[in-house]
Amino acid sequence: MAKSIMIQGTMSNVGKSFFTAALCRIFRQDGYLCVPFKSQNMALNSYITRNGSEIGRAQAMQAEAAGAEPSPLMNPILLKPTTDTGSQVIVNGRPIGNMSAREYFRRKKEFIPDIMKAYNELSAHSDIIVIEGAGSPVELNLKQDDIVNMGMAKLAESPVLLVGDIDRGGIFAQLIGTLNLLESDERNLVKGLVVNKFRGDKSLFNSGVDILRQRSNKAVLGVVPYINCDIEDEDSLSHKLENNSNGIIDIVVIRLPRISNFTDFDVFSQYDGVSVRYVTKYTELEKADMIIIPGTKSTISDMKWIRENGIEAMIKKRAEKGVPIFAICGGYQMLGRKISDPLETENGGSIDGMNLLDCTTVFSREKNQSQVSGKFLDIEGFFSCLSGAEFSGYEIHMGITENMGNTLTSCGGSYKNNVYGCYVHGIFDSVSERIVRRLFEEKGINYMGGNSDRREYKEKQFDILADSVRNNINMDMLYRIIENGVK
């Protein structure tokens, strides 16, 4: 059976997912068979595994860092918010329906057998499991039925590292306050503290480490600097969504209220001179070189939002000027003539689309979850350079789209003039260099960046992340904590 270490945070967005990924990479480098695990994840960024199961994108990223095949065992419960008070509930990679927050919290202990079955199966075939918590372990109104923080630590009998974010301030209140709000048996599970995202001269925080150690009576494993590496981030609080800088090539993504899988566009950020901006105002589209409409968990309501705030009109205006428009999944559905949800799969109703593509979409009860590979057909328009290009990715959608126009790829999709849409998440990973080169050519600039291998790039980023964490925490102490467990 595997040893384990659990990463909990003082709040959301302290870097738990990245720290988990770093440890997965470090343990892989050290020769261990390591896997990530998160019992319950709430995210709109998701991934389809080889067997067609849906899991949180972060667990797929962490599995990549560990050199492991992503599996539904790594994230047995996934919640995908559909409204402010409800989510689609996915168990063992498959949706079981939509639930209100109240209903889910009432029922979530029913899923403990699923969680432990997944965990035990991973444990039987691994050396080390790195468990990630969610949010804060001391949300006092939610602790009674917890299955993702201290509740999970107890189920797995796992030692815990508590991570705080010094970049957001209040690091002593974060770490010491969290410990003080834990019950004594929970506090005993915490075997060490980590200060994350430190900027500047670490020696200036030496006294801070002493204070933390004395006040908490816990070991401080290290002070990890703010790490500049390009790793996928599933969180809606991601700093990537706040980028407002313009590159030589300005790619603009519509930041829909229920945006999903925005990691689809991370690949463009690896090219010099290319910026990816996420926008919510129509005025921010005026100088875009390419406009992307991403996926969404609430297609009809987000289509209303696009229409009401003037973004639809600006998209059409820019399309008339020849600016290329590319949409994925829910964004693809919006570009068509009509979207209907007669079975209330999302929220019900119907709405006219933007009528930029000759297709219509009707939602069904069955969810398409599959990995796909194919190639672009012989296409025309701005991105004719994609003709014949091969790609791989995955599809996650409830809608069935009937295309009456030009077919984009061997896996479907549609195009018309300079407007393109399909269901394939991750499609840009395979063809980004062609797109970037074409965008540079349109500006009369000869792009000299060469072909950038996405997999090789990601591997380098994982190594940067792992090296930074390894060099700034006490690895000997970490291995002792793992070896000793909760005793």
MARNU-367477 format. One line per field, with one value per residue (C-alpha): residue number from 0; residue in one letter; x, y, z. Coordinates in nm, 3 decimals. Last residue first. Example, Ala and Ser with C-alpha at 12.3 -4.5 7.8 and 13.67 -1.06 7.14 Angstrom:
2
seq: 1  0
type: s  a
px: 1.367  1.230
py: -0.106  -0.450
pz: 0.714  0.780
END
This chain:
487
seq: 486  485  484  483  482  481  480  479  478  477  476  475  474  473  472  471  470  469  468  467  466  465  464  463  462  461  460  459  458  457  456  455  454  453  452  451  450  449  448  447  446  445  444  443  442  441  440  439  438  437  436  435  434  433  432  431  430  429  428  427  426  425  424  423  422  421  420  419  418  417  416  415  414  413  412  411  410  409  408  407  406  405  404  403  402  401  400  399  398  397  396  395  394  393  392  391  390  389  388  387  386  385  384  383  382  381  380  379  378  377  376  375  374  373  372  371  370  369  368  367  366  365  364  363  362  361  360  359  358  357  356  355  354  353  352  351  350  349  348  347  346  345  344  343  342  341  340  339  338  337  336  335  334  333  332  331  330  329  328  327  326  325  324  323  322  321  320  319  318  317  316  315  314  313  312  311  310  309  308  307  306  305  304  303  302  301  300  299  298  297  296  295  294  293  292  291  290  289  288  287  286  285  284  283  282  281  280  279  278  277  276  275  274  273  272  271  270  269  268  267  266  265  264  263  262  261  260  259  258  257  256  255  254  253  252  251  250  249  248  247  246  245  244  243  242  241  240  239  238  237  236  235  234  233  232  231  230  229  228  227  226  225  224  223  222  221  220  219  218  217  216  215  214  213  212  211  210  209  208  207  206  205  204  203  202  201  200  199  198  197  196  195  194  193  192  191  190  189  188  187  186  185  184  183  182  181  180  179  178  177  176  175  174  173  172  171  170  169  168  167  166  165  164  163  162  161  160  159  158  157  156  155  154  153  152  151  150  149  148  147  146  145  144  143  142  141  140  139  138  137  136  135  134  133  132  131  130  129  128  127  126  125  124  123  122  121  120  119  118  117  116  115  114  113  112  111  110  109  108  107  106  105  104  103  102  101  100  99  98  97  96  95  94  93  92  91  90  89  88  87  86  85  84  83  82  81  80  79  78  77  76  75  74  73  72  71  70  69  68  67  66  65  64  63  62  61  60  59  58  57  56  55  54  53  52  51  50  49  48  47  46  45  44  43  42  41  40  39  38  37  36  35  34  33  32  31  30  29  28  27  26  25  24  23  22  21  20  19  18  17  16  15  14  13  12  11  10  9  8  7  6  5  4  3  2  1  0
type: k  v  g  n  e  i  i  r  y  l  m  d  m  n  i  n  n  r  v  s  d  a  l  i  d  f  q  k  e  k  y  e  r  r  d  s  n  g  g  m  y  n  i  g  k  e  e  f  l  r  r  v  i  r  e  s  v  s  d  f  i  g  h  v  y  c  g  y  v  n  n  k  y  s  g  g  c  s  t  l  t  n  g  m  n  e  t  i  g  m  h  i  e  y  g  s  f  e  a  g  s  l  c  s  f  f  g  e  i  d  l  f  k  g  s  v  q  s  q  n  k  e  r  s  f  v  t  t  c  d  l  l  n  m  g  d  i  s  g  g  n  e  t  e  l  p  d  s  i  k  r  g  l  m  q  y  g  g  c  i  a  f  i  p  v  g  k  e  a  r  k  k  i  m  a  e  i  g  n  e  r  i  w  k  m  d  s  i  t  s  k  t  g  p  i  i  i  m  d  a  k  e  l  e  t  y  k  t  v  y  r  v  s  v  g  d  y  q  s  f  v  d  f  d  t  f  n  s  i  r  p  l  r  i  v  v  i  d  i  i  g  n  s  n  n  e  l  k  h  s  l  s  d  e  d  e  i  d  c  n  i  y  p  v  v  g  l  v  a  k  n  s  r  q  r  l  i  d  v  g  s  n  f  l  s  k  d  g  r  f  k  n  v  v  l  g  k  v  l  n  r  e  d  s  e  l  l  n  l  t  g  i  l  q  a  f  i  g  g  r  d  i  d  g  v  l  l  v  p  s  e  a  l  k  a  m  g  m  n  v  i  d  d  q  k  l  n  l  e  v  p  s  g  a  g  e  i  v  i  i  d  s  h  a  s  l  e  n  y  a  k  m  i  d  p  i  f  e  k  k  r  r  f  y  e  r  a  s  m  n  g  i  p  r  g  n  v  i  v  q  s  g  t  d  t  t  p  k  l  l  i  p  n  m  l  p  s  p  e  a  g  a  a  e  a  q  m  a  q  a  r  g  i  e  s  g  n  r  t  i  y  s  n  l  a  m  n  q  s  k  f  p  v  c  l  y  g  d  q  r  f  i  r  c  l  a  a  t  f  f  s  k  g  v  n  s  m  t  g  q  i  m  i  s  k  a  m
px: 0.204  0.029  0.273  0.631  0.761  0.580  0.698  1.053  1.041  0.935  1.208  1.473  1.324  1.354  1.192  1.336  1.549  1.288  1.012  1.206  1.332  0.982  0.831  1.114  1.088  0.713  0.772  1.027  0.782  0.516  0.740  0.834  0.466  0.374  0.651  0.722  0.788  0.997  0.996  1.088  0.752  0.787  0.581  0.336  0.060  -0.134  0.189  0.209  -0.144  -0.061  0.252  0.051  -0.216  0.033  0.224  -0.098  -0.194  -0.149  -0.209  -0.488  -0.720  -0.711  -1.089  -1.255  -1.617  -1.579  -1.604  -1.460  -1.542  -1.321  -1.551  -1.784  -1.668  -1.819  -1.730  -1.712  -1.448  -1.293  -1.261  -1.425  -1.741  -1.893  -2.257  -2.570  -2.415  -2.643  -2.510  -2.598  -2.550  -2.444  -2.073  -1.727  -1.497  -1.127  -0.802  -0.587  -0.483  -0.369  -0.331  -0.477  -0.597  -0.486  -0.327  -0.679  -0.703  -0.825  -1.074  -1.092  -1.081  -0.950  -1.037  -0.871  -0.746  -0.847  -0.806  -1.064  -1.089  -1.447  -1.724  -2.050  -2.316  -2.654  -2.964  -2.985  -2.927  -3.025  -2.777  -2.813  -2.560  -2.482  -2.220  -2.225  -2.590  -2.511  -2.736  -3.110  -3.224  -3.398  -3.533  -3.400  -3.143  -2.876  -3.030  -3.370  -3.512  -3.601  -3.258  -3.240  -2.960  -3.021  -2.840  -2.482  -2.199  -2.331  -2.289  -1.923  -1.877  -2.028  -1.767  -1.479  -1.497  -1.262  -1.320  -1.074  -1.077  -1.192  -1.361  -1.702  -1.586  -1.497  -1.848  -2.002  -1.790  -1.881  -2.253  -2.216  -2.013  -2.283  -2.355  -2.698  -2.598  -2.295  -2.494  -2.783  -2.535  -2.399  -2.750  -2.796  -2.457  -2.441  -2.133  -1.922  -1.663  -1.455  -1.524  -1.190  -1.121  -0.808  -0.609  -0.799  -0.790  -1.158  -1.232  -1.181  -1.465  -1.708  -1.641  -1.577  -1.227  -0.970  -0.641  -0.388  -0.068  0.170  0.511  0.709  0.504  0.437  0.123  -0.055  -0.057  -0.260  -0.567  -0.741  -0.666  -0.983  -1.165  -1.494  -1.631  -1.951  -1.965  -1.795  -1.450  -1.440  -1.086  -0.874  -0.558  -0.337  -0.032  0.245  0.146  -0.115  -0.123  -0.450  -0.398  -0.658  -0.776  -0.417  -0.408  -0.630  -0.917  -1.146  -0.908  -0.796  -0.439  -0.214  0.156  0.371  0.650  0.748  0.762  0.689  0.944  0.891  0.968  1.040  0.948  0.836  0.799  0.504  0.478  0.249  0.372  0.736  0.770  0.578  0.782  1.111  1.003  0.917  1.261  1.412  1.180  1.440  1.663  1.408  1.510  1.227  0.889  0.747  0.473  0.433  0.511  0.494  0.394  0.453  0.311  -0.057  -0.237  -0.210  -0.411  -0.696  -0.698  -0.688  -0.977  -0.869  -0.941  -0.602  -0.421  -0.602  -0.520  -0.152  -0.124  -0.339  -0.297  0.079  0.070  -0.144  -0.057  -0.168  0.188  0.244  0.017  -0.010  0.035  -0.051  0.123  -0.084  -0.010  -0.250  -0.476  -0.667  -1.009  -0.865  -0.698  -1.022  -1.226  -0.947  -0.989  -1.206  -1.488  -1.615  -1.959  -1.912  -1.660  -1.901  -2.009  -1.658  -1.483  -1.160  -0.999  -0.975  -1.031  -0.990  -0.746  -0.490  -0.362  -0.017  -0.015  0.321  0.438  0.148  -0.056  -0.254  -0.287  -0.463  -0.722  -0.756  -0.821  -1.083  -1.270  -1.235  -1.398  -1.678  -1.752  -1.748  -2.010  -2.309  -2.134  -2.222  -2.599  -2.704  -2.425  -2.538  -2.902  -2.822  -2.584  -2.855  -2.800  -2.765  -2.739  -2.531  -2.255  -1.979  -1.608  -1.634  -1.906  -1.989  -2.235  -2.364  -2.380  -2.618  -2.641  -2.462  -2.567  -2.427  -2.127  -1.927  -1.870  -1.624  -1.615  -1.384  -1.079  -0.764  -0.959  -1.106  -0.761  -0.488  -0.196  0.105  0.429  0.396  0.377  0.127  -0.080  -0.071  -0.209  -0.486  -0.563  -0.579  -0.815  -1.074  -1.205  -1.436  -1.424  -1.404  -1.173  -0.866  -0.943  -1.153  -1.039  -1.212  -1.198  -1.532  -1.411  -1.524  -1.309  -1.388  -1.161  -0.846  -0.567  -0.231  -0.015  0.344  0.554  0.882  1.217  1.335  1.234  0.883  0.877  0.982  0.720  0.435  0.568  0.558  0.209  0.085  0.250  0.082  -0.262  -0.220  -0.102  -0.272  -0.569  -0.841  -0.767  -0.527  -0.424  -0.409  -0.157  -0.181  0.109  0.068  0.242  0.113  0.000
py: 0.863  1.007  0.882  0.813  0.755  1.055  1.284  1.152  1.215  1.574  1.627  1.509  1.732  2.047  2.300  2.565  2.379  2.107  2.365  2.560  2.242  2.097  2.406  2.440  2.065  2.091  2.386  2.188  1.899  2.143  2.278  1.928  1.834  2.150  2.119  2.469  2.494  2.791  3.135  3.321  3.481  3.705  4.014  4.159  4.184  3.904  3.704  3.724  3.585  3.304  3.206  3.202  2.979  2.734  2.719  2.659  2.349  2.055  2.224  2.426  2.125  2.091  2.081  1.956  2.064  2.273  2.628  2.851  3.199  3.351  3.260  2.997  2.704  2.404  2.130  1.760  1.508  1.488  1.862  2.190  2.084  2.359  2.436  2.254  2.132  1.966  2.001  1.760  1.927  1.767  1.834  1.713  1.636  1.551  1.635  1.525  1.706  1.655  1.940  1.868  2.224  2.442  2.699  2.772  2.970  3.300  3.138  2.798  2.441  2.112  1.905  1.948  1.626  1.367  1.256  1.218  1.149  1.102  1.230  1.311  1.363  1.199  1.390  1.593  1.956  2.075  2.272  2.440  2.497  2.737  2.949  3.325  3.313  3.464  3.213  3.240  3.119  2.821  2.724  2.494  2.548  2.292  1.961  2.128  1.863  2.116  2.287  2.463  2.664  2.840  2.973  2.883  3.085  3.013  2.637  2.685  2.892  2.605  2.368  2.574  2.891  3.054  3.400  3.540  3.921  3.992  4.329  4.160  3.931  4.240  4.376  4.038  4.007  4.366  4.295  3.981  4.167  4.428  4.355  4.201  3.968  3.815  3.775  3.608  3.365  3.300  3.206  2.974  2.804  2.741  2.521  2.724  2.661  2.937  3.208  3.307  3.632  3.684  3.997  4.195  4.574  4.652  4.357  4.535  4.776  4.485  4.437  4.109  4.022  3.747  3.844  3.608  3.779  3.668  3.828  3.523  3.204  3.001  3.203  3.047  2.703  2.831  2.854  2.527  2.601  2.811  2.481  2.635  2.988  3.023  3.406  3.412  3.565  3.615  3.527  3.786  3.701  4.007  3.942  4.194  4.155  4.345  4.325  4.293  3.959  3.907  3.563  3.440  3.531  3.230  3.297  3.074  2.792  2.533  2.659  2.506  2.558  2.831  2.894  3.199  3.072  3.303  3.173  2.877  2.925  2.592  2.287  2.483  2.230  2.278  2.417  2.680  2.990  2.884  2.750  3.038  3.293  3.127  3.126  3.494  3.565  3.416  3.623  3.882  3.593  3.518  3.826  3.913  3.760  3.466  3.265  2.989  2.951  2.580  2.430  2.082  1.770  1.861  1.542  1.647  1.959  1.737  1.545  1.875  2.027  2.289  2.656  2.720  2.562  2.788  3.096  3.000  2.954  3.233  3.478  3.443  3.476  3.789  3.903  3.787  3.714  3.517  3.235  2.959  2.583  2.326  1.990  1.694  1.337  1.081  0.831  0.808  0.851  1.092  1.308  1.298  1.442  1.688  1.829  1.673  1.475  1.727  1.658  1.837  2.083  2.289  2.562  2.583  2.650  2.542  2.310  2.595  2.576  2.220  1.946  1.776  1.425  1.323  0.943  0.768  0.420  0.329  0.027  -0.069  0.294  0.386  0.114  0.223  0.583  0.495  0.262  0.522  0.797  0.577  0.454  0.818  0.922  0.894  1.150  1.404  1.374  1.674  1.888  1.793  1.875  2.216  2.307  2.224  1.909  1.832  1.474  1.155  1.268  1.011  1.019  0.820  1.055  1.376  1.618  1.903  2.201  2.435  2.760  3.019  2.829  2.543  2.472  2.161  1.938  1.651  1.352  1.053  1.265  1.050  0.728  0.887  0.831  1.042  0.815  0.881  1.068  1.249  1.590  1.451  1.318  1.665  1.813  1.552  1.625  1.996  1.941  1.792  1.456  1.325  0.959  0.855  0.554  0.752  1.032  1.339  1.659  1.936  2.309  2.410  2.327  2.198  1.904  1.630  1.340  1.491  1.244  1.272  0.971  0.866  0.569  0.670  0.717  1.045  1.234  1.091  1.202  1.552  1.569  1.466  1.708  1.995  1.901  1.910  2.248  2.370  2.251  2.385  2.730  2.962  2.993  2.910  2.944  2.825  2.537  2.160  1.929  1.566  1.320  0.950  0.612  0.353  0.000
pz: 1.430  1.123  0.860  0.970  0.615  0.469  0.749  0.714  0.339  0.399  0.660  0.417  0.148  0.357  0.127  -0.101  -0.354  -0.409  -0.466  -0.729  -0.895  -0.916  -1.079  -1.332  -1.406  -1.464  -1.698  -1.900  -1.940  -2.056  -2.333  -2.450  -2.470  -2.659  -2.920  -3.049  -3.423  -3.522  -3.365  -3.683  -3.763  -4.069  -3.996  -4.249  -3.992  -4.161  -4.165  -3.785  -3.754  -3.997  -3.798  -3.476  -3.628  -3.776  -3.445  -3.253  -3.453  -3.214  -2.879  -3.042  -3.051  -2.673  -2.642  -2.960  -3.005  -3.320  -3.454  -3.726  -3.862  -4.135  -4.428  -4.287  -4.079  -3.903  -3.661  -3.722  -3.614  -3.963  -3.937  -4.043  -4.226  -4.443  -4.378  -4.265  -3.940  -3.688  -3.335  -3.055  -2.718  -2.391  -2.432  -2.334  -2.629  -2.619  -2.792  -3.084  -3.398  -3.758  -4.005  -4.349  -4.402  -4.111  -4.342  -4.470  -4.148  -4.291  -4.527  -4.688  -4.560  -4.696  -4.391  -4.055  -3.905  -3.651  -3.293  -3.020  -2.648  -2.542  -2.317  -2.497  -2.231  -2.276  -2.175  -2.495  -2.586  -2.935  -3.147  -3.487  -3.764  -4.048  -3.872  -3.805  -3.703  -3.360  -3.184  -3.130  -2.792  -2.637  -2.298  -2.028  -1.751  -1.834  -1.938  -1.927  -2.163  -2.435  -2.432  -2.768  -2.933  -3.267  -3.573  -3.489  -3.333  -2.983  -3.029  -3.116  -2.799  -2.601  -2.752  -2.891  -3.097  -3.347  -3.496  -3.749  -3.800  -4.155  -4.098  -4.113  -3.831  -3.625  -3.660  -3.580  -3.267  -3.173  -3.199  -2.989  -2.725  -2.672  -2.306  -2.361  -2.643  -2.473  -2.149  -2.333  -2.490  -2.140  -2.022  -2.320  -2.294  -1.922  -1.855  -2.097  -2.366  -2.518  -2.776  -2.928  -3.113  -3.323  -3.405  -3.141  -3.167  -3.104  -2.879  -2.545  -2.625  -2.610  -2.240  -2.051  -2.171  -2.128  -2.294  -2.454  -2.568  -2.843  -2.897  -2.792  -2.811  -2.494  -2.423  -2.720  -2.554  -2.260  -2.483  -2.401  -2.033  -2.045  -2.000  -1.887  -1.877  -1.676  -1.674  -2.017  -2.044  -2.420  -2.530  -2.713  -2.903  -2.956  -3.173  -3.115  -2.752  -2.558  -2.179  -1.989  -1.814  -1.541  -1.654  -1.636  -1.267  -1.204  -0.964  -1.174  -1.079  -1.331  -1.370  -1.634  -1.563  -1.718  -1.472  -1.272  -0.916  -0.622  -0.375  -0.143  0.226  0.387  0.588  0.894  1.174  1.407  1.760  1.609  1.791  1.814  1.458  1.306  1.499  1.397  1.032  1.061  1.206  0.894  0.675  0.570  0.464  0.193  -0.009  -0.247  -0.323  -0.128  -0.304  -0.040  0.329  0.410  0.745  0.883  1.043  1.052  1.161  1.525  1.448  1.330  1.659  1.851  1.657  1.402  1.459  1.620  1.327  1.079  1.285  1.308  0.930  0.792  1.079  1.051  0.669  0.678  0.328  -0.017  -0.129  0.192  0.071  0.330  0.292  0.559  0.514  0.629  0.737  0.592  0.764  0.434  0.596  0.852  0.586  0.384  0.669  0.734  0.383  0.111  0.273  0.526  0.674  1.006  0.868  0.659  0.903  1.047  0.718  0.883  0.626  0.372  -0.003  -0.125  -0.023  -0.243  -0.180  -0.302  -0.320  -0.289  -0.392  -0.618  -0.732  -0.422  -0.317  -0.637  -0.578  -0.217  -0.316  -0.576  -0.340  -0.066  -0.269  -0.400  -0.047  0.076  -0.183  0.048  0.270  0.001  0.041  0.248  0.108  -0.241  -0.176  -0.028  -0.310  -0.560  -0.761  -1.130  -1.248  -1.214  -1.449  -1.512  -1.418  -1.098  -0.977  -1.163  -1.003  -1.221  -0.993  -0.813  -0.618  -0.831  -1.142  -1.350  -1.128  -1.227  -0.925  -0.963  -0.726  -0.788  -0.876  -0.908  -0.960  -1.274  -1.427  -1.586  -1.696  -1.476  -1.546  -1.213  -1.378  -1.627  -1.335  -1.182  -1.505  -1.519  -1.153  -1.228  -1.522  -1.289  -1.404  -1.677  -1.779  -2.145  -2.100  -2.212  -1.972  -2.047  -1.878  -1.685  -1.630  -1.480  -1.132  -0.794  -0.687  -0.441  -0.343  -0.487  -0.563  -0.736  -0.832  -0.759  -0.864  -0.704  -0.878  -0.729  -1.042  -1.005  -0.642  -0.749  -1.024  -0.795  -0.533  -0.783  -0.898  -0.538  -0.491  -0.810  -0.701  -0.347  -0.461  -0.212  -0.450  -0.197  0.172  0.443  0.224  0.254  0.091  0.197  0.204  0.141  0.161  -0.082  0.000
END
